Amino acid sequence: MENVRVSVLIPLKLVGLVCIFLALCLDLGAVLSPAWVTADHQYYLSLWESCRKPASLDIWHCESTLSSDLSFSS
């Protein structure tokens, strides 16, 4: 009689690889997304820029989010 040993680690490795692949796809989608947050065609926020459009104007005012300081002082 021949004993066949099946490793439990193989399914766990496959699940890990699928999770890593999904995480990389979601990261890529987040970085390439043109806008994460939008509001009534007057505001949008992405990883790279924050833009506002006053209701009375048709011009967007954008500024880079890379140079903004997110530290809060009291």
C-alpha positions in Angstrom: 0.0 0.0 0.0 1.3 3.4 -0.9 0.7 6.4 1.3 0.1 9.7 -0.3 0.9 12.8 1.8 -0.9 16.0 0.9 0.6 19.1 2.3 -1.8 21.6 3.9 0.5 24.5 3.0 -0.2 24.3 -0.7 -3.8 25.7 -0.4 -2.6 28.3 2.1 0.1 29.4 -0.3 -2.5 29.7 -3.1 -4.8 31.8 -1.0 -1.9 34.0 0.0 -0.9 34.5 -3.6 -4.5 35.4 -4.6 -4.6 37.9 -1.7 -1.4 39.5 -2.8 -2.6 39.7 -6.4 -5.9 41.3 -5.4 -4.0 43.8 -3.1 -1.7 44.8 -5.9 -4.6 45.3 -8.3 -6.5 47.5 -5.8 -3.3 49.5 -5.1 -2.9 50.1 -8.8 -6.5 51.1 -9.2 -6.2 53.6 -6.3 -3.1 55.2 -7.7 -4.4 55.5 -11.2 -7.9 56.6 -10.2 -8.6 60.2 -11.5 -10.9 61.0 -8.5 -11.6 59.3 -5.2 -14.1 61.8 -3.9 -16.5 63.9 -6.0 -19.3 66.2 -5.0 -21.9 67.7 -7.5 -19.3 68.5 -10.1 -17.9 71.2 -7.8 -15.2 69.3 -5.9 -13.0 66.3 -6.4 -10.1 64.8 -4.5 -7.5 62.3 -5.7 -4.2 61.1 -4.5 -2.4 63.7 -6.6 -4.6 66.8 -6.5 -7.6 68.5 -4.9 -9.8 70.6 -7.2 -12.7 73.0 -6.5 -15.0 74.8 -8.9 -17.1 77.7 -7.6 -20.8 77.4 -8.6 -20.7 80.8 -10.4 -17.6 80.0 -12.6 -16.7 77.3 -15.1 -13.0 77.3 -14.1 -11.5 74.6 -11.8 -9.0 75.6 -9.2 -6.6 72.7 -8.5 -3.7 72.3 -6.1 -1.3 69.5 -5.5 -1.9 67.3 -2.5 1.7 66.3 -2.5 2.8 69.7 -1.2 0.0 70.2 1.4 0.9 70.0 5.1 -1.5 67.7 7.0 -0.2 68.5 10.4 -2.7 70.1 12.7 -1.7 72.5 15.5 -3.9 73.5 18.4 
